[in-house]
């Protein structure tokens, strides 16, 4: 799982817990190669510096652009967005997406928290340069994951806009939570066991069963979270994870568990080989946008990993 820069309908809040992404968890905002796909002319997001960017592209204009790309009312949509250089405020993008999805649609984003761990690259970066005593003190002071208040880390501004939107729901995993707004938000995020970061029993598995679509704006396949579900289906090796969680008495504790070793190092190559005709490609101003079925992406990744990973 990586990081970069990173839309929504109101739903009654549901209990959930905010997760902290494990090492290798998918990110949201890096540039990456794109596969050959159908092109859908779209023009909504203008580059920063243009007249439209300074005034902010209109919410209605953006919603029409997403419909032109292929976003349909009632769809469940997992979005990865890099807002840098688009000139679009995150709340405007969230509102335009929920307008395009309509009252029956659901907007979902990763809300990972990679630094809630002592085994992740994010944690190691935070303690780099500290003395052994300093590192122990830092670890002892780490707060537990709180789904209601813990911000996502490295997921971008759209993810935070969705997470903090009225009626937003967040899943309960302390490392790889998802946030959502819309008709099926509570249902999709209701189950997220500790030992299933991004597996069949996680919200990602629920998105696969719900025939969700994926929208990537200004990011590449390196941050395509959907590909991680394929790792569970090809029996990827396991590893140990640790994170801080709350206790019933208001305290905290470290917990340890095993789950699939998440590895996004070949996601760019998997995306580059994505089946022609399975996705719709557009230009939002001078930024790329790609829309495709989540099931198609996962099934493709399973085939690719089965053949290429050893």
C-alpha positions in Angstrom: 0.0 0.0 0.0 1.5 3.3 -0.9 0.7 7.0 -0.6 -0.1 10.2 -2.6 -2.6 13.1 -2.6 -5.7 12.4 -2.7 -16.4 12.4 -3.1 -20.7 11.4 -1.0 -24.1 10.9 0.3 -25.3 11.1 3.9 -26.0 7.9 5.7 -26.7 7.4 9.4 -23.4 6.8 11.2 -22.6 3.2 12.0 -20.1 1.8 14.5 -16.8 1.2 13.0 -13.2 1.3 13.8 -10.5 3.1 12.0 -7.6 0.9 10.7 -4.0 1.5 10.4 -2.5 0.1 7.1 0.1 -2.6 7.4 3.4 -2.5 5.7 3.0 -2.8 2.0 -0.6 -1.4 2.2 -2.0 0.2 -1.1 -1.6 3.9 -1.5 -3.7 6.4 -3.3 -1.6 9.1 -5.0 1.2 8.1 -7.2 1.6 8.5 -10.9 1.6 5.2 -12.8 1.3 3.7 -16.2 -2.2 3.0 -17.5 -3.5 0.2 -19.6 -5.0 0.4 -23.0 -8.7 1.3 -22.6 -11.7 2.9 -24.3 -11.5 6.6 -24.2 -14.5 8.6 -23.0 -14.0 12.4 -23.6 -14.5 14.1 -20.3 -13.7 17.7 -19.3 -14.4 18.7 -15.8 -11.3 19.1 -13.6 -9.0 22.0 -14.8 -5.3 22.3 -14.1 -4.4 24.6 -11.3 -3.7 28.1 -12.7 -6.5 28.1 -15.2 -9.5 30.4 -14.7 -11.7 27.4 -13.8 -9.2 26.2 -11.3 -9.0 29.5 -9.5 -12.8 29.7 -9.2 -13.2 26.0 -8.6 -14.8 23.8 -11.2 -18.5 23.6 -10.5 -20.0 20.7 -8.6 -22.7 20.2 -11.3 -20.1 20.3 -14.0 -18.0 17.7 -12.3 -21.0 15.4 -11.7 -21.8 15.6 -15.4 -18.2 14.8 -16.3 -18.3 11.7 -14.1 -21.5 10.5 -15.7 -19.9 11.0 -19.1 -17.1 8.8 -18.0 -19.5 6.1 -17.1 -20.4 6.6 -13.4 -24.0 5.5 -13.1 -26.6 6.3 -10.4 -26.8 3.5 -7.8 -23.2 2.4 -8.3 -20.9 1.4 -5.5 -17.7 3.2 -6.3 -14.2 2.8 -4.7 -12.2 5.9 -5.4 -8.5 6.7 -5.4 -7.8 10.3 -6.2 -4.7 12.5 -6.4 -5.9 16.1 -6.1 -2.6 17.8 -6.6 -2.6 20.1 -9.6 -6.3 19.7 -10.2 -7.5 22.9 -8.4 -10.5 20.9 -7.1 -11.3 21.2 -3.3 -11.8 17.7 -1.8 -15.3 18.5 -0.5 -16.4 19.7 -4.0 -15.1 16.5 -5.5 -16.8 14.3 -2.9 -20.1 16.1 -3.4 -19.9 15.9 -7.2 -19.2 12.1 -6.9 -22.2 11.6 -4.6 -24.3 13.6 -7.0 -23.3 11.4 -9.9 -24.0 8.3 -7.8 -27.4 9.5 -6.7 -29.2 8.5 -3.5 -28.9 4.8 -4.2 -25.1 4.9 -4.7 -22.2 4.5 -2.3 -18.9 6.2 -2.3 -16.0 4.3 -0.7 -12.4 5.3 0.0 -9.4 3.6 1.8 -8.8 5.3 5.2 -5.6 3.3 6.1 -3.4 4.1 9.1 0.0 2.6 8.4 1.8 4.2 11.3 -0.3 2.4 13.9 2.3 -0.4 13.9 5.8 -1.2 15.0 6.4 -3.4 11.9 5.6 -0.9 9.1 7.8 1.3 7.0 5.7 4.3 8.2 6.6 3.5 11.8 10.3 2.9 11.1 10.5 6.3 9.4 9.0 8.0 12.5 11.6 6.4 14.8 14.6 6.7 12.5 17.4 8.5 14.2 16.0 8.1 17.7 18.0 6.4 20.4 16.8 3.0 21.6 15.3 4.7 24.7 13.7 7.3 22.5 12.2 4.7 20.2 10.8 2.8 23.2 9.3 6.0 24.7 7.7 6.8 21.3 6.2 3.4 21.0 4.8 3.5 24.6 3.1 6.9 23.8 1.4 5.8 20.6 -2.4 6.3 20.9 -4.7 3.4 20.0 -6.7 3.4 16.8 -10.1 5.2 17.2 -12.4 4.8 14.2 -14.2 8.0 15.1 -11.2 10.3 15.4 -8.0 8.8 14.0 -7.1 10.5 10.7 -6.2 8.4 7.7 -2.5 8.5 6.8 -1.2 9.1 3.3 -4.6 8.5 1.8 -5.1 12.0 0.6 -7.5 14.9 1.0 -10.5 13.1 -0.7 -10.2 10.2 1.8 -10.3 12.7 4.7 -13.3 14.5 3.2 -15.2 11.3 3.0 -14.1 10.1 6.4 -15.3 13.3 8.1 -18.5 13.8 6.0 -21.9 13.9 7.8 -23.2 10.3 8.1 -19.9 8.7 7.1 -19.2 5.2 8.2 -15.7 3.7 8.9 -14.8 0.0 9.2 -13.1 -1.2 12.4 -9.7 -2.4 11.3 -6.9 -0.6 13.1 -4.6 -0.6 10.0 -6.7 -0.9 6.8 -10.1 0.7 7.4 -12.3 2.0 4.7 -14.7 5.0 5.0 -17.9 5.4 3.0 -21.0 7.5 2.5 -24.2 6.5 0.8 -26.9 3.9 0.6 -24.9 0.8 1.3 -22.1 2.3 3.4 -23.0 0.6 6.7 -23.6 -2.7 5.1 -20.4 -2.8 3.2 -18.2 -1.7 6.1 -19.9 -3.7 8.9 -17.4 -6.5 9.0 -13.6 -6.1 9.1 -11.9 -8.7 11.3 -8.3 -8.1 12.5 -6.9 -11.0 10.5 -8.3 -9.8 7.2 -6.7 -6.5 6.1 -8.0 -6.7 2.5 -9.3 -10.3 2.2 -12.7 -11.9 1.6 -14.0 -11.0 5.0 -13.0 -7.3 4.7 -14.9 -4.5 3.0 -12.8 -5.1 -0.1 -14.3 -8.6 -0.3 -17.8 -7.0 0.2 -17.1 -4.6 -2.6 -16.2 -7.5 -4.9 -19.5 -9.3 -4.1 -21.4 -6.0 -4.6 -20.0 -5.6 -8.1 -18.4 -2.3 -7.3 -16.5 -0.1 -9.7 -13.1 1.6 -9.2 -12.4 5.2 -10.2 -8.8 6.4 -10.2 -8.2 10.1 -10.7 -4.7 11.3 -11.3 -3.1 8.1 -9.9 -1.8 4.9 -11.3 -2.3 1.2 -10.7 0.5 1.1 -8.2 -2.1 2.3 -5.7 -5.0 0.0 -6.9 -6.2 -1.5 -3.6 -8.4 -4.0 -5.4 -5.4 -6.0 -6.5 -4.7 -6.9 -2.9 -7.8 -9.1 -2.8 -6.1 -11.3 -5.4 -3.2 -11.9 -3.0 -5.6 -13.7 -0.7 -6.9 -15.8 -3.6 -3.5 -17.0 -4.6 -2.5 -18.0 -1.1 0.2 -15.4 -0.6 2.5 -16.1 2.4 1.6 -14.8 5.8 3.4 -12.5 8.2 3.0 -11.1 11.7 1.5 -7.6 12.3 1.2 -5.6 15.4 -0.8 -2.5 16.2 -2.3 -0.5 19.1 -6.0 -0.9 19.9 -8.3 0.4 22.6 -9.4 -1.7 25.6 -12.9 -1.7 27.1 -11.8 0.3 30.1 -10.5 3.2 28.0 -6.9 2.1 27.9 -4.9 0.6 25.2 -2.9 -2.5 24.4 -0.7 -3.9 21.6 -2.2 -6.8 19.7 -0.4 -9.2 17.3 -1.9 -11.3 14.5 -1.1 -13.0 11.3 -2.4 -12.1 7.8 -1.3 -12.1 4.2 2.0 -10.3 3.4 0.7 -7.4 1.3 3.0 -6.6 -1.6 2.1 -3.8 -4.1 5.6 -3.8 -5.8 4.2 -5.4 -9.1 0.9 -3.6 -9.2 2.1 -1.2 -11.9 2.9 -4.2 -14.1 -0.4 -5.9 -13.3 -2.3 -2.7 -14.3 -0.3 -2.3 -17.5 -1.5 -5.8 -18.5 -5.1 -5.1 -17.6 -7.5 -6.5 -20.2 -8.2 -4.2 -23.1 -11.8 -3.0 -23.1 -12.4 -3.6 -19.4 -11.9 0.1 -18.5 -13.0 3.5 -19.6 -10.4 6.2 -19.8 -11.0 9.9 -19.8 -9.3 13.2 -19.2 -10.5 15.4 -16.4 -8.9 18.6 -17.6 -5.2 17.6 -18.1 -5.5 14.8 -15.5 -6.2 11.1 -16.2 -9.3 9.3 -15.0 -9.9 5.6 -15.2 -13.1 3.7 -14.5 -13.4 -0.1 -14.4 -15.2 -3.0 -12.7 -13.5 -4.1 -9.5 -14.3 -7.8 -10.2 -12.5 -7.6 -13.5 -9.5 -6.0 -11.9 -9.3 -8.7 -9.1 -9.9 -11.6 -11.5 -7.2 -10.3 -13.8 -4.8 -9.9 -10.9 -5.4 -13.4 -9.8 -4.5 -14.7 -13.2 -1.4 -12.5 -13.4 -0.1 -13.4 -9.9 -0.7 -17.1 -10.5 1.5 -17.0 -13.6 4.1 -14.4 -12.6 4.6 -14.6 -8.9 6.7 -17.5 -7.5 
